[in-house]
Structures are given as C-alpha cells and as structure tokens.
C-alpha cells in the first residue's frame, strides 16, 4: 500500500524524507537536520546522541564523525544503528533502522574539505568520547594541531562518514486526539522491495 495523497504521498521513502527535510528547513529555528542516533555497546546497552545528518542519498542516510568515538566503535562492532529525526514545528518524525558502513574515502575527503578550518583542525585535536583533563588542554591540542597541519589539513584517517542503509523507515505525523498517522516501510535486505503498512498510533 503506497500512500497516494497528502504529506505521505510517494513510492520512494528517500524522496519523501528529502521532501520532509526541505519543509523543515523553512520552519525549524536550529539544525533541522539533527538526528538522535542510537547504537549499542558490547553488552547490548543502548547509547543515543545527537548528530547532524549531512545527506539523504538515493539509498542511504549519511553522517560524519570520529571513527574512534564511542558511536564509531559501537557501529564498527555491530554494523547497525537507528535514528529518529523529529521536527517539533511540523509535528512529524522519521525513524530509521538499518545497516551501517563507512562512506567512501572520496566522499569523506570532499565533505571534510567543505568544513570550516576550525572544525577541520578540531577533528584532529579531539579524541572524541575519551577523558579530557580540561578545556585548556583541548585548546592547547587545537593550537598544536593547527601549527602542525597548517591552513589546508588533510582529513584525519580516524574521521569520516557513515552510510545507514535502512531496512525500516517509519514516517509519523501528529494527529488530533493523539490519533497519529504512521506508515512503516520495511524490507528484509537492501535488495528486497519495500513492504508498506499503516500502523496504529
């Protein structure tokens, strides 16, 4: 069942996601591309944090991070993740669960070069998720890495993108009296066709 009318209209969940994000960009005050991404550690204990989604490709959702961070290590070990993108202004959300693989070096290099110089140097200086003695120690590391790498630093080998290839995408829109509209797109593998069902609120 492919929804034919309204905000859910379409037969491509990536296109629907891009359309909703574009609408949110005109409404949300800050970071309409923010997502809460969830991973699990070796004991199966969940972890969730906010990151910025940088691309909705034709087959995946892409974000960038430090591969040696907690999220990076948990992704490397499990190969799976989930996220929710919620827009309070639109009263909508998109939930995604799927398989995760590293983005290509070329794509990671291109995005890294597009970032502000301070952010590029910061990626070298921050040992993300690991203990930090003080903010002063971090700023000292930033200064040191800035001197070392200059105005055109290369991308750190421990930093880059991840592609989440979804096995499940759910589109949710607020309804009166909490009778929300929910459509779930699911498939067993990335090669399978989508099955679309409407869910109870």
C-alpha positions as CSV (number, residue, x, y, z in Angstrom):
1,X,0.0,0.0,0.0
2,X,1.7,3.2,-1.2
3,X,0.1,6.4,0.2
4,X,-1.2,8.4,-2.8
5,X,-2.3,11.6,-1.1
6,X,-1.1,14.2,1.4
7,X,2.3,14.5,3.1
8,X,2.9,10.7,2.8
9,X,2.5,10.7,-0.9
10,X,5.2,8.9,-2.9
11,X,6.7,5.5,-3.7
12,X,10.3,6.3,-2.7
13,X,11.0,6.7,1.0
14,X,14.2,8.6,0.4
15,X,12.4,11.2,-1.7
16,X,9.7,11.5,1.0
17,X,12.5,12.0,3.6
18,X,14.1,14.7,1.5
19,X,10.8,16.5,1.0
20,X,10.0,16.5,4.7
21,X,13.5,17.8,5.5
22,X,13.2,20.6,2.9
23,X,9.9,21.6,4.5
24,X,11.5,21.5,8.0
25,X,14.4,23.8,6.8
26,X,11.9,26.6,6.3
27,X,10.3,26.1,9.8
28,X,12.9,24.8,12.3
29,X,15.0,27.5,14.0
30,X,18.1,25.4,14.5
31,X,19.6,22.3,12.9
32,X,16.6,20.8,11.0
33,X,18.9,18.0,10.0
34,X,19.6,17.0,13.6
35,X,19.1,13.3,14.3
36,X,19.2,11.3,17.5
37,X,21.3,8.2,16.6
38,X,21.3,5.1,18.7
39,X,23.9,2.3,18.9
40,X,24.6,-0.5,21.3
41,X,27.8,-1.4,23.2
42,X,29.3,-4.9,23.5
43,X,26.9,-5.7,26.4
44,X,23.9,-4.6,24.4
45,X,23.4,-1.4,26.4
46,X,22.0,1.3,24.2
47,X,23.6,4.7,23.6
48,X,21.9,7.7,21.9
49,X,23.2,11.1,21.0
50,X,22.5,14.0,18.6
51,X,24.5,14.3,15.3
52,X,23.8,16.2,12.1
53,X,22.6,14.3,9.0
54,X,24.5,15.6,6.0
55,X,22.9,13.8,3.1
56,X,19.9,11.8,2.2
57,X,21.2,9.8,-0.8
58,X,19.1,7.6,-3.1
59,X,19.9,4.6,-1.0
60,X,21.2,5.7,2.4
61,X,21.4,8.4,5.1
62,X,24.9,9.9,5.6
63,X,26.6,11.5,8.6
64,X,30.2,12.1,9.7
65,X,32.0,11.5,12.9
66,X,35.2,10.3,14.6
67,X,35.6,6.6,13.9
68,X,37.3,6.1,17.2
69,X,34.5,7.7,19.2
70,X,32.0,5.7,21.3
71,X,29.5,5.8,18.5
72,X,32.1,4.9,15.9
73,X,33.4,1.9,17.8
74,X,29.8,0.6,18.5
75,X,29.0,1.0,14.8
76,X,32.1,-0.8,13.8
77,X,31.3,-3.7,16.2
78,X,27.6,-4.1,15.4
79,X,27.3,-2.8,11.9
80,X,23.8,-1.5,12.7
81,X,22.2,1.7,14.1
82,X,18.9,3.5,14.3
83,X,18.0,7.2,14.4
84,X,15.0,9.5,14.7
85,X,14.7,12.9,13.1
86,X,12.0,14.9,14.8
87,X,10.6,18.3,13.8
88,X,8.5,19.9,16.5
89,X,7.4,22.7,14.2
90,X,6.0,20.3,11.7
91,X,4.8,17.7,14.2
92,X,6.5,15.0,12.2
93,X,9.3,12.5,12.6
94,X,11.2,9.9,10.6
95,X,12.5,6.8,12.3
96,X,15.2,4.7,10.6
97,X,16.8,1.3,11.5
98,X,19.4,-0.3,9.3
99,X,22.9,-1.5,8.3
100,X,25.9,0.9,8.6
101,X,29.1,1.0,6.5
102,X,31.8,3.6,6.1
103,X,31.4,6.2,3.4
104,X,33.9,6.2,0.6
105,X,37.2,8.0,1.2
106,X,36.5,10.3,-1.7
107,X,33.1,11.4,-0.2
108,X,34.6,11.8,3.3
109,X,37.5,13.9,1.9
110,X,35.1,16.1,-0.1
111,X,32.9,16.8,3.0
112,X,35.9,17.4,5.2
113,X,37.3,20.0,2.8
114,X,33.9,21.8,2.9
115,X,34.1,22.4,6.6
116,X,35.4,25.5,8.3
117,X,39.1,25.4,9.1
118,X,38.5,25.4,12.8
119,X,36.3,22.4,12.5
120,X,38.9,20.6,10.4
121,X,41.6,21.3,13.0
122,X,39.2,20.3,15.8
123,X,38.7,16.9,14.2
124,X,42.5,16.3,14.6
125,X,42.6,17.7,18.1
126,X,39.6,16.0,19.7
127,X,40.0,12.4,21.0
128,X,36.2,12.2,20.9
129,X,34.4,10.4,23.7
130,X,37.7,9.9,25.7
131,X,38.5,11.6,29.0
132,X,39.7,15.2,28.8
133,X,41.8,16.8,31.5
134,X,40.5,20.3,30.9
135,X,39.2,22.7,28.3
136,X,42.6,24.4,28.3
137,X,44.2,21.0,27.4
138,X,41.8,20.8,24.4
139,X,42.6,24.3,23.2
140,X,46.3,23.5,23.6
141,X,45.8,20.5,21.4
142,X,43.9,22.6,18.8
143,X,46.7,25.1,18.7
144,X,49.3,22.3,18.3
145,X,47.4,20.6,15.5
146,X,46.8,23.9,13.8
147,X,50.5,24.6,13.7
148,X,51.2,21.0,12.6
149,X,48.7,20.8,9.7
150,X,48.5,24.4,8.5
151,X,45.7,26.1,6.6
152,X,44.8,23.1,4.4
153,X,44.8,20.0,6.6
154,X,44.2,16.6,5.2
155,X,41.3,14.5,6.6
156,X,42.3,12.5,9.7
157,X,42.4,8.8,9.0
158,X,40.1,8.3,12.0
159,X,37.4,10.7,10.8
160,X,34.8,10.2,8.1
161,X,31.3,9.3,7.0
162,X,28.9,6.5,7.7
163,X,26.1,5.4,5.4
164,X,23.0,4.0,7.1
165,X,21.2,1.7,4.6
166,X,17.7,1.3,6.0
167,X,15.8,-1.9,6.5
168,X,13.0,0.0,8.1
169,X,11.8,3.6,7.8
170,X,8.7,4.9,9.6
171,X,7.0,8.2,8.8
172,X,5.0,9.7,11.6
173,X,2.7,12.7,11.6
174,X,0.8,14.2,14.6
175,X,-2.9,13.6,14.6
176,X,-5.8,15.1,16.6
177,X,-6.5,13.4,19.9
178,X,-3.2,11.5,19.6
179,X,-4.6,9.5,16.6
180,X,-1.3,9.9,14.8
181,X,-0.6,8.7,11.2
182,X,2.2,6.1,10.9
183,X,3.4,4.4,7.8
184,X,6.2,1.8,8.0
185,X,8.4,0.8,5.1
186,X,10.3,-2.4,5.7
187,X,12.4,-5.0,3.9
188,X,14.5,-8.0,4.9
189,X,17.6,-6.9,2.9
190,X,18.6,-3.8,0.9
191,X,17.9,-5.8,-2.3
192,X,14.3,-6.5,-1.4
193,X,11.2,-4.5,-2.3
194,X,9.6,-2.3,0.3
195,X,6.6,-3.5,2.2
196,X,4.4,-0.6,3.3
197,X,1.9,-0.9,6.2
198,X,-0.1,1.6,8.1
199,X,0.4,1.3,11.9
200,X,-1.9,2.1,14.8
201,X,-0.9,5.3,16.6
